Amino acid sequence: MQRSTERILTTHVGSLARPHDLLEVMREKEHGRPYDPARFTEMVTAAVRDVVRRQAEAGLDVVTDGEQGKVSFLTYVKERLAGFDQVEGETLLPPSWQREIDDFPEYYHSYMSKYSAAVAPMRVMVCSGPVAYIGRDAVQADIANLRAALAGLDGPVEAFLPSTSPSGFGRNDYYSSEQDYLAAVAEAMREEYLAIVESGFLLQVDDPWLIEILTGDGRSDPAERRRRAEEHVAALNHALRGIPEDRIRLHTCYGLNHGPRLNDIPLADVVPVMLRINAGAYSFEVANPRHQHEWRIWADVPLAEGKILLPGLLGHATNYVEHPELIADGICQYAGLVGRENVIASADCGFSSRATFAPEVHPTVVWAKFAALAEGAARATKRLWAGA
């Protein structure tokens, strides 16, 4: 994994808006209606080529495929894991959202209507048989599309592919225990993790479920939540066993809830658990106003040698474009605490975690945000390397 040894590098979390013509075909595919598979494949390849080029033009250093062929960062695995059924009529809604909905029912009544713009609802997946990985062709297509998009492109120093963690997309109706279920899913997802790393790309594990497990819902016991979080970490580490940590990025966040967020758990309660996941770099929310102040925790939390922080300095729920000076200030705050070589400037979360016609941040604004991130990193570099 490249480090900020000579200048501050930039990246983001992964998902980007899909073109409308691709969304229209994906909508037919997701609803089981007739579509042209060959045309869909061509459109995904073209979309990946376009978003990789535009990331480079915006000045990003570590780029990705924008998850152009995936219906969401999470439920794409319905096509890659055997042993699951989707439950019609049951939408995937994290338990912690209920407290927010109870506190702000009028807001969420309006907010939830935005989900109708997605090409398909995020259905709950139920494990009804032995779990096995059947996504080899799909992950190889992801790899081939990203590799082709990078060919002959100047600018990017590295590339990554996102993959979901073993938790969060389904429930167990087959295995005798939750531990056995988690172990089976982790072993299956390991095949995807290995394929990505063996391709030469970095692996990013998307893991908002870690924070979801730790977040109080007003009913569950804190000790039980911590126990479940430890099981989750153990399962993920088992899936990652033997993979060099410097090939792994871990992203955790507070999910797709772009609401008031009064019930977010403090990052200080998350970091000790997060750092036990065997990754070389850790991505988390910073631009979110509920968490901007939390840079201070890194004065007390030791960062192990060789580890990298990917603080999110771009908000994924607002169309404001952050000023480069503000971004530079944030970079310098983190660099002052953990060392400039251990910071890569990033975003809070993805900019279209679901395939939707109405992403929270307009696609044209995302490119301006990325350009601001690159400029902010350049300004921070001048400050941090002044006189070097």
C-alpha positions, 0 to 999 in steps of 0.5 A: 500500500502506498503511503504519503511519504513525499506528499499527502495522497488522496482517495475515496471510499468507492461507490459513485453514481451510475449512468442513467442508461446503465441504471435503467438496464440494471433496474430490469435485471434486478426485477427479473425482467428481460434485459440484454446481458451482453449490453449490460456487460458493455455498459458496466465496462464503459462506466468503469472506464469513465469514472476511473478517468474522471477520478484521475482528472480530479487528482485522486491518487488511489482510485477504484471502479465506482462499483458501477456494476453493483446494485449496492455495496452490500446486497450485490452478494446475492449473486455471489453467495449460494445459500441465500434467499431474498425476502420479498417485502422485507426491506433491509433496515439497520436496527439503530435507525429506529431510534432516529425514526422515533425521534424525527418521524416527520423527517424520516417519512420524507427521507425514506421516500428517496429509496423509491429512486433506487433501481431495487430495494435493499431486500433482507437476505436469509440463509436457507442452505450451505453458504458457498462462493459462486461469484468467481466470474463476477469478481474477475469481471470487476478486476478486468474492468478496473485493469482495462480502465487504468491502462495508459492512464497517468496520475493514479498511483494505486487502485482498490476494489471494495468488497463487503464484510461477512455481516450485515446483509442477512440472517441465519435460518440454516446453521445451528449457531450464529458463530457457525453462520458467520464462519461460513459466510466469512470463508465464502467471502474470503474467496473474493478477498483473495481474488482481489489481492491476488490481482494486484489491487488493494482490497477494501472491506466495507464494514459499516456493520461494526458500528451498527453492532456497537450502537445502542438501540435502547433495548440491547445490553452493551455487554452483549453488543460488545460480545457480538462485535468481538465475534464479528471481528474474529470472523472477519480476521479469519476471512483475512488470514494470511493476507498481508495487512498492507494490502487491506483497507478497512472502511467503517461508517455510520451507514446510509442514514443521512439524517440528524444522527443524534444517536450515533455512538462516539468514534472513541467507542469504535476505534479500539474494536476497529483497530483489532481488525487486521488491516493496514489502513482504516477509513472512517467519518470525519466531515460528518458534523456529528464527528468532526470534533473526534480527531482529538481521540487520536492523541490518546489512541496509539496507532501501531507502526505501519498503520495508515488512517484514511480520515473522511474529509468530504461529506457524503450527505451534503452538496456543499463543496468543502474548501481546500483550506478546510481540507488542508486543516483537517489533514494537518490535524491528523498528520500532527497526531499520527505522522504525515506518512500515516495519513491519506485524505479520503471521504466519509463514505460512498457517494452512491452506495445504492444504484439510484437515480437520486444519489444524495450528492449530485454526481457533478458535485462529487467531481468538484469535491474530489478536485477540492480534496486534491487541492487540499492535499496539495496545500497540506503538503506545502505546510507539512513538507515546508523546509524539508 
